[in-house]
Each structure stands twice: as C-alpha cells, then as structure tokens.
Amino acid sequence: MATTANIHAPLGAATILHVVDAFINVFDSAVERYENRKTRKILSGLTDAQLEDIGLERADIANI
C-alpha cells in the first residue's frame, strides 16, 4: 500500500509547485489589498451619522 510518505515528486515538480504557490500567494495578497482599499474608499464616502449606524467611527476606516 502506498502512502504519501512513500511517494516522492521529482525535484522539478516540487520546484514548480513552490513557484506556483508563490505566485498564488502574491496574487491573493494583491486581491486582498485591492478589496480593502475599495472598502476604505466606500466607507470614506459615508457621513459620520452613517458610519455610526454601522458601528464605526471615521478613525476606524484606516484599520480596515
């Protein structure tokens, strides 16, 4: 019976996997930064009363 501990990927495949993982991580980080920036921009356009309605203060926007 083969287990994952007994199966070894060729060196090239492992290297490619690490490179692909790195690109995926960079892409995911960029998407997260973009979404956070978009959220901050939308929240900045709200009035103080609207922010209070959703339980935020203007100073909280920078922490998003």
N, C-alpha and C positions, 0 to 999 in steps of 0.2 A: 504494500500500500504506500502510495506516495503522499507525502505531506509537504506543506510549503517550506518546511525546514530543509527538506531534501532536494528541493527544486532550486536551481541557480540560474539566473538570467545571464546571458553573455554580457561581457563588460560594456559593449557598445549599447546594448538595450538599456542597461542601468543608467548609463550616462545620458542617453536621450530622455529617459524618464525624469531625471533630475532637471534637465534643461527645460522640458515641457512644464514641470511643476513650478519652476522659477517664473516662466512666462505667465502661467495661470495666476500665480500669486501677485505678480506685478499688475496684471490686468484687473484682478479683483480689487486690489488696493486703489487703482485709478477709478474704478467704478464707484467704490465707496466714497472716495474724496469728492467726486462729482455729485453724487446724491446728497452728501452732507452740505456741499456748497449751495446746491439748489434749494435745499430745505432752509438754510440760513437766509438766503435771498428772499424766499417767500415769507418767512417769519418777520424779516426786517420790514416788509411792506405793511404789516399789520399795525393797527393802533395799539396804544398801551391798554385800552379797555379790552380789545380783542385778545391780546396776549394774556391779560388777567383772566378772561373767560376760560382759557385752556390751561390755566395754572402756571403760566410762565411770566417772567419779567424780562425786560429788554436785555439785561445783563446775562440772562441765561442763554441767549442766542449764540454767543461766542463759544459756549461749551458744547455745542452740538457738532 
